[in-house]
Amino acid sequence: MLSCASTSICTDLGFTAKLATDTNQRQLQIAIIGSGGGAMAAALKAVELGAQVTLIERSTIGGTCVNIGCVPSKIMIRAAHIAHQRRHSPFDAGISAAQPVIDRSQLLAQQQARVDELRHAKYEGILEKTPAITVLRGEARFTDSQHLMVRLNSGGEQALAFDRCLIATGARPAVPPIPGLLGTPFWTSTDALVSQDIPPRLAVIGSSVVALELAQAFARLGSKVTIFARSTLFSREDPAIGEALTAAFRAEAIDVLEHSQASHVAYVSGEFVLSTDQGDRCFDKLLVATGRSHNTAGLALGSAGIAVNLQGAIVIDKAMHTSATHIYAAGDCTDQPQFVYVAAAAGTRAAINMTGGEAALDLSAMPAVVFTDPQVATVGLSELHAHLNGIATDSRTLSLDNVPRALANFDTRGFIKLVADAESGQLIGVQIVAPDAGEMIQTAVMAIRAQITVKELANTLFPYLTMVEGLKLCAQTFTKDVSQLSCCAG
């Protein structure tokens, strides 16, 4: 067990952390498995605090977000949004619409160039310039709670001892047990993002974030899309969210089949045949996006005494400790919410804790954004979750035809919902469906973190003709009829 000789103040997170050296000034040796957002954040913070880091990556540096997740998907979604606006907008009577010509190969080349650029700038280039981080290319497994064995990509194996270890191996697309599926060339989200063509008929199995973002993107780029939802869209969220998205999708001729499942999948003569309760349906491509599985198999976690839950996620506490002494975990391989910014925050705090500090991750005001159009953004508790926690609520929902900016945009799809503690009036949750919901939600995050009441929110100055002003207007509905107010009434 190493002791620490000196301290430094980490003012960004508001605690004291000890520098990672012992009395003989030997650097703390930290092993990090993975190279995505959580792993990189941890590596850089650990080096900042004086540790020596060995980062182990079996595949592409940078993990999911930059390579096959957030970055390429948002580029594709933005391109699809531009195509949609050229084809259709609320201003078509005065600005002539045109049918866009989609060159998928050019879009894909542009997308991949930006992915490569960001991977080098934010991951590979930083690693190259940080001598305190050694990169091992290979697959790691635990031999006990203080040692790893790395099967090197170049051949052979290398044993590695560590003082502390962080597991940040991420997740991969889950494959549901649908009979016949594994024998077909179906797409996961990874495959869809690098597809060379836009299929004429696309089936999407899934009803949450990845499924719906990609379904709409392909529809706007030219596919006829059918979504098979086992329940409703976003069934775990406030029901109004799924209802709003279903209406928006159907308005774009996306076929949303609720309470529908494929009982069998076949691939016959170059097309997919899905057996459903409504008969057989044929498609050119099939995208399966039903969640993500934790990348924990193959790590020999049992050899180190690391516990996982029934889904294979590593169980951690608020300080990112696993059940094994000296071993931590962060990001999508754990039971944390699967967002890259959660992984990065967890990685930073894990590094602080591995080097002698004390830091916890508070997810009580965690924002979430879905990049459909309209976007979905949430923070805090929904009414249902508040009630499950024994909290009585008072809530209001404001349709966007009450928001001046939405009226000026001629786009009033969606709503804003505020959930307050019924006793104190404190804001505890916000759900937004709106074209700019992702840009609006951080104001709600700050309001919840500041523990303000809806009355205080209603009395806060907001700039006129902004979408975020809708938060103020919704707060005002707790005490008045905003439809009877002047445009910028305070």
Secondary structure, DSSP 4 states (H G I P E B T S, - for coil): ------EEEETTTTEEEE-SB-TT-PBPEEEEE--SHHHHHHHHHHHHTT-EEEEEESS-TTHHHHHHSHHHHHHHHHHHHHHHHHH--TTTTTS----PPP-HHHHHHHHHHHHHHHHIIIIIHHHHT-TTEEEEEEEEEEEETTEEEEEETTSSEEEEE-SEEEE---EEE-----TTGGGS--B-HHHHHT-SS--SEEEEE--SHHHHHHHHHHHHHT-EEEEE-SSSTTTTS-HHHHHHHHHHHHHTT-EEETT--EEEEEEETTEEEEEETTEEEEESEEEE-S-EEETTTTS-GGGGT--B-TTSPBP--TT-B-SSTTEEE-GGGBTS---HHHHHHHHHHHHHHHTT-------TT--EEE-SSSEEEEEE--HHHHHHTT--EEEEEEEGGG-HHHHHTT----EEEEEEETTT-BEEEEEEEETTHHHHHHHHHHHHHTT-BHHHHHTS---TT-TTHHHHHHHHTTTS-GGGS-TT--
